[in-house]
Amino acid sequence: MNKIKVTIVLLCLIMNVGFLPVNCFTVKAASYKCDLKANINYIMVSWPQKKKAVEYGLYKAEGKNNRFKRIKTIKGKTTYKDTDVIKEKWYAYYVVAYDHNGKKIASSKEDYNGVFTGLLTPNIYSDFYGDSRLHNNHSAKQISFYINNNSQGLQNKNNRIEIYRKSSKEKKYHKIDEIKGCKEEIKYIDKTVKTYEKYHYKVRLFLKYKGKKSYSNFSNTIMEQAANTLGKFDVTSITPSGKYVNIDKLDVKIKVKSKKNNGDLIISNNRVNYYYAETDMSKDAYQDTIDYDDEYTYVADNNSHKYDMCFTHYSEDGTKWKRIPQKGYVLKGEKTIYLKGEIYSESKIILYGGSDYMGGTSCIGVWQDYIYLSSASEDSVTFFNLIDGYGEVFGLEMN
């Protein structure tokens, strides 16, 4: 029995000793990327110089089947012009670097790149990000947007872009401009617009090659309004200020006049509005409206009072009231609207400043619920400063 145990132990030691050196000296090749640039009849492949590398193996796959074949061994340079390509077809490449012993020291296989020897569909998006008060890109006289020329497609200095547009009154798109399209991202400004009009845009790329035009598909479409990115209002509270007790809701009415060159403000009847009252001057109405912590919840101090609020009805003359429809009411530039709503309180006490309270702040804030078309953002912040008699709406697009 003892001999058997000793033999088993020795065999285990021999096996471990035999495998240990192999594991210790197995080195995984470092990963790095190669860059591709497609043209109409060739693809330029380039990659970083790797220290101790004496040659590079270039691998290629046609289509998107990932079946790579080694097509070239390259020494003394880090670029290769592949002319064995067909127009409007996908190709993928990766590079492997070898040292003087033929040992693999780096590979881009894990992060291989693909390109298309044709014009890929471009993408367009609004010229807006962040706070539209800081980036007033739209006005009543111009609309701007960005065109993204897909970097995986054909990149040629002779690429051109056709701009198509239709107004809300037109049924068909028509070409309004043609510009150079050799950059990956291009800002376009349309100065041939009419104030308050809504426009739809789309674009496509084309390239002349051997006397013929090669086109991409049309891009996505966007709709923009020719109006100021920052909307401004004159605001008055019809309901007087006061401390209302023994009630769980207070009916309030306000008057809102949209100023010249404002875009359309879509007012909803959802219960996501807030009314803020300050009993001192420690904050102004603007800060009360947008003073949020990292999770976008209101930060109040001891002098602050915040209530849920909802506008439910509107009137165009201040006498005949209608319920705000589910799709919202559209307040256009230079128009006046009367709004009626309710302020809610579980404490049975509501401090309402109206427009005549002189001790602090009286403000209505709407976070991400009203839609302002000219801000080019799905998220808008609207606030009405009842004491100072003004309001603003602006886009605030989040990551």
C-alpha positions in Angstrom: 0.0 0.0 0.0 2.9 2.4 0.9 4.6 1.8 -2.5 1.3 2.6 -4.3 0.9 5.9 -2.4 4.5 6.9 -3.1 4.1 6.1 -6.8 0.9 8.2 -7.1 2.6 11.1 -5.4 5.6 10.9 -7.7 3.4 10.8 -10.8 1.5 13.8 -9.6 4.7 15.8 -9.1 6.0 14.8 -12.5 2.8 15.9 -14.2 2.8 19.2 -12.4 6.5 19.9 -13.2 5.8 18.9 -16.8 2.9 21.3 -17.2 4.2 24.3 -15.2 6.8 25.6 -17.6 4.2 25.6 -20.5 1.8 27.8 -18.5 4.5 30.2 -17.3 5.7 31.0 -20.8 2.4 31.2 -22.6 2.1 34.9 -23.7 -1.2 36.3 -25.1 -0.6 38.7 -28.0 -1.4 42.3 -27.1 -4.5 43.8 -28.8 -4.5 46.9 -31.0 -6.6 48.3 -33.8 -6.1 49.0 -37.5 -7.8 51.9 -39.3 -9.7 51.6 -42.6 -10.6 54.1 -45.2 -12.9 53.1 -48.0 -12.8 54.5 -51.5 -14.8 53.7 -54.6 -12.2 51.1 -55.9 -9.8 50.5 -53.0 -9.5 50.4 -49.2 -6.5 51.9 -47.3 -5.6 49.8 -44.3 -3.2 51.3 -41.7 -2.1 50.2 -38.2 0.3 51.4 -35.4 4.0 50.5 -35.6 4.7 47.8 -33.0 8.0 47.7 -31.2 10.1 44.6 -32.1 7.8 43.7 -35.0 9.6 42.8 -38.2 6.5 41.9 -40.3 2.8 42.0 -40.3 0.2 39.6 -41.5 -2.9 41.2 -43.0 -6.2 39.2 -42.8 -9.4 40.0 -44.8 -13.0 38.9 -44.9 -15.6 39.7 -47.5 -19.2 40.5 -46.5 -20.1 40.0 -42.9 -19.3 36.3 -42.6 -16.1 36.8 -40.5 -14.3 34.2 -42.6 -10.8 35.7 -42.6 -8.0 34.8 -44.9 -4.4 36.0 -44.8 -3.9 38.0 -48.0 -0.5 39.7 -47.4 2.7 39.6 -45.4 4.1 43.2 -45.1 7.5 44.3 -44.0 8.9 47.8 -43.5 5.6 49.7 -43.5 2.3 49.9 -41.7 -0.1 50.7 -44.5 -1.6 48.6 -47.3 -3.7 49.7 -50.3 -6.1 46.8 -51.1 -7.4 47.2 -54.7 -9.0 43.8 -54.8 -12.4 45.1 -53.8 -15.9 45.4 -55.4 -18.1 48.5 -55.3 -20.8 48.5 -52.6 -19.6 45.6 -50.6 -18.5 45.1 -47.0 -14.9 44.1 -46.1 -13.3 43.5 -42.7 -9.6 43.4 -41.8 -7.3 42.7 -38.9 -3.5 42.7 -38.6 -1.1 40.5 -36.7 2.4 41.6 -35.7 5.4 39.1 -35.6 8.9 39.5 -34.2 12.1 38.2 -35.8 11.4 34.7 -34.4 8.0 34.6 -36.1 6.3 34.9 -32.7 3.0 36.7 -32.6 3.3 39.8 -30.4 0.2 41.8 -31.2 -3.1 41.3 -33.0 -6.2 43.4 -33.9 -8.4 40.3 -34.4 -10.4 41.0 -31.3 -11.2 44.5 -32.5 -11.3 44.0 -36.2 -12.8 46.8 -38.3 -15.2 46.7 -41.3 -15.9 49.2 -44.1 -18.3 49.5 -47.0 -17.1 50.4 -50.5 -20.1 52.5 -51.2 -22.1 55.3 -49.7 -23.8 54.4 -46.4 -27.0 56.0 -45.3 -26.3 59.3 -43.5 -27.9 60.4 -40.2 -29.2 63.9 -39.4 -30.0 65.3 -35.9 -30.9 68.6 -34.3 -28.2 71.2 -33.6 -28.9 71.0 -29.9 -27.4 69.4 -26.8 -27.5 70.5 -23.2 -29.1 73.8 -22.1 -30.7 75.6 -25.0 -30.4 78.9 -23.1 -26.6 78.6 -23.7 -26.9 77.4 -27.3 -29.6 79.5 -29.0 -29.1 77.7 -32.3 -32.5 78.4 -33.8 -34.2 81.7 -34.5 -37.1 83.0 -36.5 -34.7 83.4 -39.4 -32.7 80.2 -39.5 -32.7 76.5 -38.7 -29.6 74.4 -38.2 -28.9 70.7 -37.9 -26.0 68.2 -38.2 -25.4 65.6 -40.9 -23.3 62.6 -40.0 -21.6 61.0 -42.9 -21.2 57.4 -41.8 -17.5 56.8 -41.2 -17.8 53.1 -42.2 -18.8 54.1 -45.7 -17.0 55.5 -48.6 -14.9 58.5 -47.6 -14.0 60.5 -50.7 -13.1 64.2 -51.1 -15.6 64.4 -53.9 -18.6 63.2 -51.8 -21.6 65.5 -52.1 -24.8 65.9 -50.0 -28.2 66.8 -51.3 -30.5 68.6 -48.8 -34.3 68.0 -49.1 -37.0 69.9 -47.3 -40.8 70.3 -47.1 -42.9 72.6 -45.0 -45.8 71.5 -43.0 -48.0 72.9 -45.8 -46.3 70.8 -48.6 -46.9 67.2 -49.5 -43.6 66.4 -51.2 -39.9 67.1 -50.4 -37.9 69.2 -52.8 -34.2 69.7 -53.1 -33.0 73.0 -51.6 -29.2 72.7 -51.6 -26.2 70.7 -52.4 -23.0 70.8 -50.3 -19.6 69.1 -50.0 -19.8 65.9 -48.0 -16.2 64.9 -47.4 -16.3 65.4 -43.6 -17.7 62.9 -41.2 -19.9 65.5 -39.4 -21.2 68.6 -41.1 -23.3 71.5 -39.7 -26.0 72.8 -42.1 -27.8 76.1 -41.7 -31.0 76.8 -43.6 -31.6 80.6 -43.9 -34.5 80.4 -46.3 -37.2 79.8 -43.7 -40.3 81.6 -42.7 -41.0 82.6 -39.1 -43.2 80.0 -37.2 -43.2 77.6 -40.1 -42.4 73.9 -39.4 -40.0 72.2 -41.8 -39.1 68.5 -42.4 -35.6 67.6 -43.6 -33.8 64.6 -45.1 -30.5 64.2 -47.0 -28.6 61.8 -49.1 -25.0 61.4 -50.3 -23.8 61.0 -53.8 -20.5 60.6 -55.7 -19.7 60.9 -59.3 -17.5 58.0 -60.6 -16.6 57.5 -64.2 -19.4 59.9 -65.3 -22.1 58.2 -63.2 -23.7 59.2 -59.9 -23.8 56.7 -57.1 -26.3 57.5 -54.3 -26.8 56.5 -50.7 -30.3 55.9 -49.3 -32.1 58.8 -47.8 -31.4 59.7 -44.2 -33.9 59.8 -41.3 -36.1 62.8 -41.2 -36.3 65.5 -38.6 -38.9 68.3 -38.0 -37.8 71.8 -36.8 -39.6 75.1 -36.3 -38.3 78.5 -37.3 -38.5 80.1 -33.9 -36.4 81.1 -31.0 -34.8 78.3 -29.1 -35.5 80.1 -25.8 -39.2 80.9 -25.5 -40.3 83.9 -23.3 -43.7 84.8 -21.9 -45.5 87.6 -20.0 -47.3 86.0 -17.0 -49.9 87.3 -14.6 -51.7 85.5 -11.8 -55.5 86.2 -11.7 -55.9 84.4 -8.3 -54.8 86.7 -5.5 -52.0 85.8 -3.0 -52.9 84.4 0.4 -52.5 81.7 3.0 -55.2 79.2 2.4 -56.0 76.9 5.3 -58.3 73.8 5.8 -58.2 72.9 2.1 -56.4 70.1 0.3 -56.5 71.9 -3.1 -56.6 75.4 -4.4 -58.0 76.5 -7.7 -55.8 79.1 -9.5 -55.9 81.0 -12.8 -53.1 82.6 -14.7 -52.7 84.5 -17.9 -49.8 83.7 -20.3 -48.8 85.7 -23.4 -46.3 84.1 -25.7 -43.8 86.6 -27.1 -42.9 87.3 -30.7 -40.8 84.6 -32.4 -41.6 82.0 -29.8 -42.0 78.4 -31.0 -45.1 76.3 -30.3 -45.5 75.3 -26.6 -47.6 72.2 -26.1 -49.3 72.4 -22.7 -50.4 69.1 -21.2 -52.8 68.3 -18.4 -50.6 65.8 -16.6 -50.1 66.2 -12.9 -46.4 66.8 -13.0 -46.3 70.5 -12.5 -45.1 72.1 -9.3 -45.8 75.4 -7.5 -43.0 77.0 -5.4 -43.4 79.7 -2.8 -40.6 81.4 -0.9 -41.3 83.3 2.3 -38.0 85.3 1.9 -35.7 86.4 -0.8 -33.1 83.7 -0.3 -33.7 82.3 -3.8 -35.1 83.7 -7.0 -37.9 82.0 -9.0 -35.5 80.8 -11.7 -33.4 78.8 -9.1 -36.5 77.5 -7.4 -37.6 76.0 -10.7 -34.4 74.2 -11.8 -32.5 73.7 -8.4 -32.3 69.9 -8.5 -29.9 67.5 -6.9 -28.1 64.7 -8.9 -31.3 62.7 -9.1 -33.3 65.7 -10.3 -35.4 66.1 -7.2 -36.2 69.5 -5.8 -33.8 70.8 -3.1 -35.8 73.0 -0.7 -34.7 75.0 2.4 -36.7 75.9 5.5 -38.3 78.9 3.7 -39.4 76.9 0.7 -42.8 75.5 0.0 -43.4 73.1 -2.9 -46.8 71.8 -4.0 -48.0 69.4 -6.7 -50.0 71.3 -9.3 -51.8 70.5 -12.5 -53.4 72.8 -15.2 -56.7 71.2 -16.3 -58.5 73.9 -18.4 -57.7 76.7 -20.8 -59.6 79.7 -22.2 -58.7 82.0 -25.1 -60.7 84.9 -23.7 -60.7 84.3 -20.0 -64.4 83.5 -19.8 -65.1 80.3 -21.7 -63.2 77.4 -20.4 -62.4 74.1 -22.0 -60.6 71.0 -20.7 -57.0 70.7 -22.0 -57.1 67.8 -24.4 -55.1 64.6 -23.9 -52.7 65.6 -26.8 -52.2 69.0 -25.2 -53.0 72.6 -26.1 -50.7 74.4 -28.5 -49.8 77.9 -27.5 -48.3 79.7 -30.5 -46.0 82.7 -30.7 -47.7 86.1 -30.0 -50.9 84.4 -28.7 -52.5 84.7 -25.2 -53.9 81.9 -23.2 -55.6 81.7 -19.8 -54.9 78.5 -17.7 -56.9 77.1 -14.8 -55.5 74.5 -12.5 -55.2 73.1 -9.0 -52.5 73.2 -6.3 -52.6 70.2 -3.9 -51.5 70.0 -0.3 -51.7 67.1 2.2 -51.1 69.5 5.1 -54.4 71.4 4.5 -52.4 74.6 4.2 -51.4 76.3 0.9 -49.2 79.4 0.8 -49.9 81.0 -2.6 -47.9 84.1 -3.6 -49.8 85.0 -6.8 -48.5 88.0 -8.6 -49.0 90.4 -5.6 -47.0 88.8 -2.8 -44.0 91.0 -2.1 -42.1 88.8 0.5 -40.4 86.2 -1.7 -41.0 84.0 -4.7 -44.1 82.7 -6.5 -43.3 80.4 -9.3 -44.8 77.5 -11.3 -42.3 75.0 -12.8 -42.8 72.2 -15.3 -40.1 69.6 -15.6 -39.9 67.6 -18.8 -43.6 67.5 -19.5 -44.5 70.5 -21.8 -42.9 70.2 -25.2 -41.3 73.3 -26.9 -40.9 72.5 -30.5 -38.1 75.0 -31.2 -35.8 73.7 -28.5 -35.1 70.6 -30.6 -35.2 68.6 -27.4 -37.6 66.0 -26.1 -37.1 67.4 -22.6 -38.1 70.9 -21.8 -38.2 73.0 -18.7 -40.9 75.6 -18.4 -41.3 78.1 -15.5 -43.6 81.0 -14.8 -42.4 83.7 -12.4 -45.7 85.1 -11.2 -44.3 88.0 -9.1 -41.8 89.3 -11.7 -44.4 88.6 -14.5 -42.3 86.6 -16.9 -41.8 83.0 -18.0 -39.3 81.0 -20.0 -39.1 77.6 -21.7 -35.9 75.9 -22.9 -34.7 72.5 -23.8 -32.6 70.6 -21.3 -31.5 67.4 -23.0 -30.0 64.7 -20.7 -27.4 62.0 -21.4 
